[in-house]
Amino acid sequence: MRDTRYIILVLLSSLLMLTGCSRRDILDDYPVSGVEISLDWDGVTDKLPEGVRVIFYPKDGEGKKVDRYLSVRGGEMKVPPGRYSVVVYNYNTEYVRIRGEESYETIEAYTGYCNGLGIAGTEKMVWTPDPLYVMNIDELRIKKSDEVLHLDWKLESAIKSYSFAVEVKGLEYVASVIGCVNGLSDCYCIGKGCGMCTSQPIYFEARKEDGKVVAHFTAFKGMKDVSMRMAMLDEPISREASSVKLVLSFVRTDNTVQEATIDITEIIGILENAGEGEDGKEDPPPEIELPPDDKIEVEKPETPPNPDGGGGLEGNVDGWGDDTEVELPVS
């Protein structure tokens, strides 16, 4: 009996030793290096997001994908040695979604369709994006080391804010205004670091104010160099496809709709190609006014206006943080 117990103990000890060796072999086959990431938000935004997602994409099959959520100030990750492309972006946004995250080349941010508004004509529009901060590194080498690699990174806003006020005659006949902009970036390629336009109209809320229609909306930052856009899309960009237009639908008091389209391509072109100041911030946008013949006038409906003044989309779009804001003084 005593011999039997001895044999069992020997077998168990041998098994544990083999298991230990096997585990050591696995650790040797998959070494990791410590990476300490520090995020600097100075001058980026005063309203910090909840946290960030960091993805290391292996290049040429070296290493393996590492994906982790960190605090807004950063944190430590364990990354196998190799060459990587890296993306960082803030999560927990209300409207911005992520797709194509399987690779560095395809990961992009976008917004969903305006379902649930209950307003006719908005079903094919997409939401304006809320604050999104991103960073991308095309190549980063992680070496095998027992020492922690310290990385100091700074994200930048991928969102641009716009505001405008356009004079409209006959607003007393208008119950509500539905607005959208077509031709601005409706998605953002995080790995490429640029916004792209897929011709999705971006919905925004507009309101009547002192004889004008005013609105504030956002879009993903676009690419300043049109030739670079053509190279990335691998197809020519027509004049019509590259135009930017504001579309205002005036719902009159008799429930009929009158639509007005304002071409703001030239205005946006000047703003997008504006330089940056010495402090790295964009220069103030130039004040550009539309020609007098671009005034909008809403025709009087057949049915008299509602004596109570009607409804209207009197919503305010607030809380966009410290993203770049561009005024479009359309008047």
MOCORRA-V17078 format. One record per residue. N is the residue number from 1. RES is the residue in one small letter. SS is DSSP state (helix for helix, strand for strand, loop for the rest). PHI is phi in degrees with one decimal (999 if undefined). BURIAL is + if it has 9 or more other C-alpha atoms within 8 Angstrom, else -. Layout:
BEGIN
n=N res=RES ss=SS phi=PHI burial=BURIAL
n=N res=RES ss=SS phi=PHI burial=BURIAL
END
This chain:
BEGIN
n=1 res=m ss=loop phi=999 burial=-
n=2 res=r ss=helix phi=-65.2 burial=-
n=3 res=d ss=helix phi=-64.3 burial=-
n=4 res=t ss=helix phi=-61.9 burial=-
n=5 res=r ss=helix phi=-61.6 burial=-
n=6 res=y ss=helix phi=-62.7 burial=-
n=7 res=i ss=helix phi=-61.7 burial=-
n=8 res=i ss=helix phi=-62.2 burial=-
n=9 res=l ss=helix phi=-62.9 burial=-
n=10 res=v ss=helix phi=-63.2 burial=-
n=11 res=l ss=helix phi=-63.0 burial=-
n=12 res=l ss=helix phi=-62.8 burial=-
n=13 res=s ss=helix phi=-63.2 burial=-
n=14 res=s ss=helix phi=-64.2 burial=-
n=15 res=l ss=helix phi=-63.8 burial=-
n=16 res=l ss=helix phi=-63.6 burial=-
n=17 res=m ss=helix phi=-64.4 burial=-
n=18 res=l ss=helix phi=-64.8 burial=-
n=19 res=t ss=helix phi=-62.4 burial=-
n=20 res=g ss=helix phi=-60.9 burial=-
n=21 res=c ss=helix phi=-62.5 burial=-
n=22 res=s ss=helix phi=-60.8 burial=-
n=23 res=r ss=helix phi=-66.0 burial=-
n=24 res=r ss=helix phi=-63.9 burial=-
n=25 res=d ss=helix phi=-61.6 burial=-
n=26 res=i ss=helix phi=-63.4 burial=-
n=27 res=l ss=helix phi=-64.0 burial=-
n=28 res=d ss=helix phi=-67.6 burial=-
n=29 res=d ss=helix phi=-72.5 burial=-
n=30 res=y ss=loop phi=-126.1 burial=-
n=31 res=p ss=loop phi=-71.8 burial=+
n=32 res=v ss=loop phi=-132.2 burial=+
n=33 res=s ss=strand phi=-117.8 burial=+
n=34 res=g ss=strand phi=-78.6 burial=+
n=35 res=v ss=strand phi=-124.7 burial=+
n=36 res=e ss=strand phi=-105.0 burial=+
n=37 res=i ss=strand phi=-105.0 burial=+
n=38 res=s ss=strand phi=-117.0 burial=+
n=39 res=l ss=strand phi=-106.5 burial=+
n=40 res=d ss=loop phi=-105.3 burial=+
n=41 res=w ss=loop phi=-107.8 burial=+
n=42 res=d ss=loop phi=-63.5 burial=-
n=43 res=g ss=loop phi=80.5 burial=-
n=44 res=v ss=loop phi=-92.4 burial=+
n=45 res=t ss=loop phi=-160.6 burial=+
n=46 res=d ss=loop phi=-90.5 burial=-
n=47 res=k ss=loop phi=-107.8 burial=-
n=48 res=l ss=loop phi=-71.2 burial=-
n=49 res=p ss=loop phi=-71.5 burial=+
n=50 res=e ss=loop phi=-70.0 burial=+
n=51 res=g ss=strand phi=-179.2 burial=+
n=52 res=v ss=strand phi=-131.5 burial=+
n=53 res=r ss=strand phi=-112.5 burial=+
n=54 res=v ss=strand phi=-118.7 burial=+
n=55 res=i ss=strand phi=-124.8 burial=+
n=56 res=f ss=strand phi=-97.2 burial=+
n=57 res=y ss=strand phi=-101.0 burial=+
n=58 res=p ss=strand phi=-67.2 burial=+
n=59 res=k ss=loop phi=-100.4 burial=+
n=60 res=d ss=loop phi=55.2 burial=-
n=61 res=g ss=loop phi=76.6 burial=-
n=62 res=e ss=loop phi=-85.5 burial=+
n=63 res=g ss=loop phi=77.2 burial=+
n=64 res=k ss=loop phi=-139.3 burial=-
n=65 res=k ss=loop phi=-62.6 burial=-
n=66 res=v ss=strand phi=-124.0 burial=-
n=67 res=d ss=strand phi=-132.8 burial=-
n=68 res=r ss=strand phi=-151.6 burial=-
n=69 res=y ss=strand phi=-96.1 burial=-
n=70 res=l ss=strand phi=-121.6 burial=+
n=71 res=s ss=strand phi=-70.3 burial=+
n=72 res=v ss=loop phi=-65.2 burial=+
n=73 res=r ss=loop phi=-97.1 burial=+
n=74 res=g ss=strand phi=111.2 burial=+
n=75 res=g ss=strand phi=160.1 burial=+
n=76 res=e ss=strand phi=-106.3 burial=-
n=77 res=m ss=strand phi=-131.2 burial=+
n=78 res=k ss=strand phi=-109.2 burial=-
n=79 res=v ss=strand phi=-126.5 burial=+
n=80 res=p ss=loop phi=-63.4 burial=+
n=81 res=p ss=loop phi=-57.5 burial=+
n=82 res=g ss=strand phi=156.7 burial=+
n=83 res=r ss=strand phi=-103.9 burial=+
n=84 res=y ss=strand phi=-135.0 burial=+
n=85 res=s ss=strand phi=-105.4 burial=+
n=86 res=v ss=strand phi=-129.7 burial=+
n=87 res=v ss=strand phi=-128.1 burial=+
n=88 res=v ss=strand phi=-135.6 burial=+
n=89 res=y ss=strand phi=-154.4 burial=+
n=90 res=n ss=strand phi=-81.8 burial=+
n=91 res=y ss=loop phi=-109.8 burial=+
n=92 res=n ss=loop phi=62.4 burial=-
n=93 res=t ss=loop phi=-88.8 burial=+
n=94 res=e ss=loop phi=-79.0 burial=-
n=95 res=y ss=loop phi=-113.2 burial=+
n=96 res=v ss=strand phi=-74.6 burial=+
n=97 res=r ss=strand phi=-121.5 burial=+
n=98 res=i ss=strand phi=-122.6 burial=+
n=99 res=r ss=strand phi=-140.5 burial=+
n=100 res=g ss=loop phi=66.1 burial=-
n=101 res=e ss=loop phi=-76.6 burial=+
n=102 res=e ss=loop phi=-72.8 burial=-
n=103 res=s ss=loop phi=-148.2 burial=-
n=104 res=y ss=loop phi=-64.6 burial=+
n=105 res=e ss=loop phi=-76.5 burial=-
n=106 res=t ss=loop phi=-110.1 burial=+
n=107 res=i ss=loop phi=-66.1 burial=+
n=108 res=e ss=strand phi=-149.9 burial=+
n=109 res=a ss=strand phi=-102.4 burial=+
n=110 res=y ss=strand phi=-155.2 burial=+
n=111 res=t ss=strand phi=-122.5 burial=+
n=112 res=g ss=loop phi=-83.4 burial=+
n=113 res=y ss=strand phi=-73.2 burial=+
n=114 res=c ss=loop phi=-80.5 burial=+
n=115 res=n ss=loop phi=-77.8 burial=-
n=116 res=g ss=loop phi=93.0 burial=-
n=117 res=l ss=loop phi=-72.8 burial=-
n=118 res=g ss=loop phi=73.5 burial=-
n=119 res=i ss=loop phi=-112.8 burial=-
n=120 res=a ss=loop phi=-60.8 burial=-
n=121 res=g ss=loop phi=93.5 burial=-
n=122 res=t ss=loop phi=-102.5 burial=+
n=123 res=e ss=loop phi=-63.6 burial=+
n=124 res=k ss=loop phi=-98.1 burial=+
n=125 res=m ss=loop phi=-93.5 burial=+
n=126 res=v ss=strand phi=-113.8 burial=+
n=127 res=w ss=loop phi=-70.9 burial=+
n=128 res=t ss=loop phi=-72.0 burial=+
n=129 res=p ss=loop phi=-74.7 burial=+
n=130 res=d ss=loop phi=-90.4 burial=+
n=131 res=p ss=loop phi=-53.6 burial=+
n=132 res=l ss=loop phi=-132.6 burial=+
n=133 res=y ss=strand phi=-118.0 burial=+
n=134 res=v ss=strand phi=-136.2 burial=+
n=135 res=m ss=strand phi=-155.2 burial=+
n=136 res=n ss=strand phi=-137.9 burial=+
n=137 res=i ss=strand phi=-127.0 burial=+
n=138 res=d ss=strand phi=-70.1 burial=-
n=139 res=e ss=strand phi=-147.4 burial=+
n=140 res=l ss=strand phi=-140.7 burial=+
n=141 res=r ss=strand phi=-99.0 burial=-
n=142 res=i ss=strand phi=-106.2 burial=+
n=143 res=k ss=loop phi=-93.3 burial=-
n=144 res=k ss=loop phi=-71.2 burial=+
n=145 res=s ss=loop phi=-158.2 burial=-
n=146 res=d ss=loop phi=-84.0 burial=-
n=147 res=e ss=loop phi=-90.6 burial=-
n=148 res=v ss=loop phi=-76.9 burial=+
n=149 res=l ss=strand phi=-86.6 burial=-
n=150 res=h ss=strand phi=-96.5 burial=-
n=151 res=l ss=strand phi=-122.7 burial=-
n=152 res=d ss=strand phi=-106.3 burial=-
n=153 res=w ss=strand phi=-121.1 burial=-
n=154 res=k ss=loop phi=-134.8 burial=-
n=155 res=l ss=loop phi=-83.8 burial=+
n=156 res=e ss=strand phi=-134.8 burial=-
n=157 res=s ss=strand phi=-70.3 burial=+
n=158 res=a ss=loop phi=-102.5 burial=+
n=159 res=i ss=strand phi=-117.8 burial=+
n=160 res=k ss=strand phi=-123.2 burial=+
n=161 res=s ss=strand phi=-102.7 burial=+
n=162 res=y ss=strand phi=-130.6 burial=+
n=163 res=s ss=strand phi=-143.0 burial=+
n=164 res=f ss=strand phi=-151.6 burial=+
n=165 res=a ss=strand phi=-140.4 burial=+
n=166 res=v ss=strand phi=-119.8 burial=+
n=167 res=e ss=strand phi=-74.8 burial=+
n=168 res=v ss=strand phi=-134.3 burial=+
n=169 res=k ss=strand phi=-89.6 burial=-
n=170 res=g ss=loop phi=85.5 burial=+
n=171 res=l ss=helix phi=-67.2 burial=+
n=172 res=e ss=helix phi=-65.6 burial=-
n=173 res=y ss=helix phi=-94.0 burial=+
n=174 res=v ss=strand phi=-104.8 burial=+
n=175 res=a ss=strand phi=-87.2 burial=+
n=176 res=s ss=strand phi=-156.7 burial=+
n=177 res=v ss=strand phi=-127.6 burial=+
n=178 res=i ss=strand phi=-109.8 burial=+
n=179 res=g ss=strand phi=-121.8 burial=+
n=180 res=c ss=strand phi=-153.8 burial=+
n=181 res=v ss=strand phi=-123.6 burial=+
n=182 res=n ss=strand phi=-121.7 burial=+
n=183 res=g ss=loop phi=117.4 burial=+
n=184 res=l ss=loop phi=-89.1 burial=+
n=185 res=s ss=strand phi=-67.6 burial=+
n=186 res=d ss=loop phi=-106.9 burial=+
n=187 res=c ss=strand phi=-150.3 burial=+
n=188 res=y ss=strand phi=-136.2 burial=+
n=189 res=c ss=strand phi=-82.9 burial=+
n=190 res=i ss=loop phi=-66.4 burial=+
n=191 res=g ss=loop phi=-65.7 burial=+
n=192 res=k ss=loop phi=-84.4 burial=-
n=193 res=g ss=loop phi=71.1 burial=+
n=194 res=c ss=strand phi=-155.0 burial=+
n=195 res=g ss=strand phi=-86.9 burial=+
n=196 res=m ss=strand phi=-133.1 burial=+
n=197 res=c ss=loop phi=-107.5 burial=+
n=198 res=t ss=loop phi=-110.7 burial=-
n=199 res=s ss=loop phi=65.3 burial=+
n=200 res=q ss=loop phi=-89.9 burial=+
n=201 res=p ss=loop phi=-65.9 burial=+
n=202 res=i ss=strand phi=-96.1 burial=+
n=203 res=y ss=strand phi=-77.2 burial=+
n=204 res=f ss=strand phi=-146.6 burial=+
n=205 res=e ss=strand phi=-85.3 burial=+
n=206 res=a ss=strand phi=-127.7 burial=+
n=207 res=r ss=strand phi=-140.5 burial=+
n=208 res=k ss=strand phi=-89.0 burial=+
n=209 res=e ss=strand phi=-157.3 burial=-
n=210 res=d ss=loop phi=53.2 burial=-
n=211 res=g ss=loop phi=76.8 burial=+
n=212 res=k ss=strand phi=-130.2 burial=+
n=213 res=v ss=strand phi=-104.1 burial=+
n=214 res=v ss=strand phi=-119.6 burial=+
n=215 res=a ss=strand phi=-158.5 burial=+
n=216 res=h ss=strand phi=-135.3 burial=+
n=217 res=f ss=strand phi=-144.2 burial=+
n=218 res=t ss=strand phi=-128.4 burial=+
n=219 res=a ss=strand phi=-150.8 burial=+
n=220 res=f ss=strand phi=-69.0 burial=+
n=221 res=k ss=loop phi=-62.5 burial=+
n=222 res=g ss=loop phi=-92.0 burial=+
n=223 res=m ss=loop phi=-103.8 burial=+
n=224 res=k ss=loop phi=-67.9 burial=-
n=225 res=d ss=loop phi=-90.1 burial=-
n=226 res=v ss=helix phi=-63.9 burial=-
n=227 res=s ss=helix phi=-62.9 burial=-
n=228 res=m ss=helix phi=-68.4 burial=-
n=229 res=r ss=helix phi=-59.2 burial=+
n=230 res=m ss=helix phi=-62.9 burial=+
n=231 res=a ss=helix phi=-67.0 burial=-
n=232 res=m ss=helix phi=-71.1 burial=-
n=233 res=l ss=helix phi=-79.3 burial=-
n=234 res=d ss=loop phi=58.3 burial=-
n=235 res=e ss=loop phi=-158.9 burial=-
n=236 res=p ss=loop phi=-67.7 burial=-
n=237 res=i ss=loop phi=-106.4 burial=-
n=238 res=s ss=loop phi=-73.2 burial=-
n=239 res=r ss=loop phi=-60.2 burial=-
n=240 res=e ss=loop phi=-67.2 burial=-
n=241 res=a ss=loop phi=-68.4 burial=-
n=242 res=s ss=loop phi=-94.2 burial=+
n=243 res=s ss=loop phi=-79.2 burial=+
n=244 res=v ss=loop phi=-121.4 burial=+
n=245 res=k ss=strand phi=-133.9 burial=+
n=246 res=l ss=strand phi=-90.6 burial=+
n=247 res=v ss=strand phi=-121.3 burial=+
n=248 res=l ss=strand phi=-113.8 burial=+
n=249 res=s ss=strand phi=-106.3 burial=+
n=250 res=f ss=strand phi=-94.0 burial=+
n=251 res=v ss=strand phi=-88.3 burial=+
n=252 res=r ss=strand phi=-81.2 burial=+
n=253 res=t ss=loop phi=-66.1 burial=+
n=254 res=d ss=loop phi=-97.6 burial=+
n=255 res=n ss=loop phi=70.9 burial=-
n=256 res=t ss=loop phi=-84.8 burial=-
n=257 res=v ss=strand phi=-119.6 burial=-
n=258 res=q ss=strand phi=-117.1 burial=+
n=259 res=e ss=strand phi=-110.5 burial=-
n=260 res=a ss=strand phi=-130.1 burial=-
n=261 res=t ss=strand phi=-118.2 burial=-
n=262 res=i ss=strand phi=-119.2 burial=-
n=263 res=d ss=strand phi=-82.7 burial=+
n=264 res=i ss=loop phi=-115.8 burial=+
n=265 res=t ss=helix phi=-57.2 burial=+
n=266 res=e ss=helix phi=-65.0 burial=-
n=267 res=i ss=helix phi=-61.4 burial=+
n=268 res=i ss=helix phi=-63.2 burial=+
n=269 res=g ss=helix phi=-59.3 burial=-
n=270 res=i ss=helix phi=-65.8 burial=-
n=271 res=l ss=helix phi=-68.4 burial=+
n=272 res=e ss=helix phi=-67.3 burial=+
n=273 res=n ss=loop phi=-96.9 burial=-
n=274 res=a ss=loop phi=-66.5 burial=+
n=275 res=g ss=loop phi=-78.7 burial=-
n=276 res=e ss=strand phi=-109.5 burial=+
n=277 res=g ss=loop phi=-73.2 burial=-
n=278 res=e ss=loop phi=-64.5 burial=-
n=279 res=d ss=loop phi=-87.0 burial=-
n=280 res=g ss=loop phi=88.9 burial=-
n=281 res=k ss=loop phi=-92.8 burial=-
n=282 res=e ss=strand phi=-69.8 burial=+
n=283 res=d ss=loop phi=-66.7 burial=-
n=284 res=p ss=loop phi=-58.7 burial=-
n=285 res=p ss=loop phi=-66.8 burial=-
n=286 res=p ss=loop phi=-69.2 burial=-
n=287 res=e ss=loop phi=-85.3 burial=-
n=288 res=i ss=loop phi=-121.9 burial=-
n=289 res=e ss=loop phi=-115.5 burial=-
n=290 res=l ss=loop phi=-74.2 burial=-
n=291 res=p ss=loop phi=-58.6 burial=-
n=292 res=p ss=helix phi=-56.9 burial=-
n=293 res=d ss=helix phi=-75.8 burial=-
n=294 res=d ss=helix phi=-95.2 burial=-
n=295 res=k ss=loop phi=-64.5 burial=+
n=296 res=i ss=strand phi=-110.0 burial=-
n=297 res=e ss=strand phi=-134.4 burial=-
n=298 res=v ss=loop phi=-89.0 burial=+
n=299 res=e ss=loop phi=-73.2 burial=-
n=300 res=k ss=loop phi=-68.4 burial=-
n=301 res=p ss=loop phi=-73.3 burial=+
n=302 res=e ss=loop phi=-69.8 burial=-
n=303 res=t ss=loop phi=-86.1 burial=-
n=304 res=p ss=loop phi=-58.6 burial=-
n=305 res=p ss=loop phi=-61.4 burial=+
n=306 res=n ss=loop phi=-65.8 burial=-
n=307 res=p ss=loop phi=-60.1 burial=-
n=308 res=d ss=loop phi=-81.0 burial=-
n=309 res=g ss=loop phi=93.7 burial=-
n=310 res=g ss=loop phi=72.7 burial=+
n=311 res=g ss=loop phi=-92.4 burial=-
n=312 res=g ss=loop phi=117.0 burial=+
n=313 res=l ss=loop phi=-90.0 burial=+
n=314 res=e ss=loop phi=-92.2 burial=-
n=315 res=g ss=loop phi=-77.7 burial=-
n=316 res=n ss=loop phi=-107.3 burial=-
n=317 res=v ss=loop phi=-106.2 burial=-
n=318 res=d ss=loop phi=-112.8 burial=-
n=319 res=g ss=loop phi=73.4 burial=-
n=320 res=w ss=loop phi=-88.6 burial=-
n=321 res=g ss=loop phi=71.9 burial=-
n=322 res=d ss=loop phi=-105.7 burial=-
n=323 res=d ss=loop phi=-70.5 burial=+
n=324 res=t ss=strand phi=-61.9 burial=+
n=325 res=e ss=strand phi=-115.5 burial=-
n=326 res=v ss=strand phi=-121.9 burial=+
n=327 res=e ss=strand phi=-89.0 burial=-
n=328 res=l ss=strand phi=-111.4 burial=+
n=329 res=p ss=loop phi=-73.4 burial=+
n=330 res=v ss=loop phi=-77.7 burial=+
n=331 res=s ss=loop phi=-145.0 burial=-
END
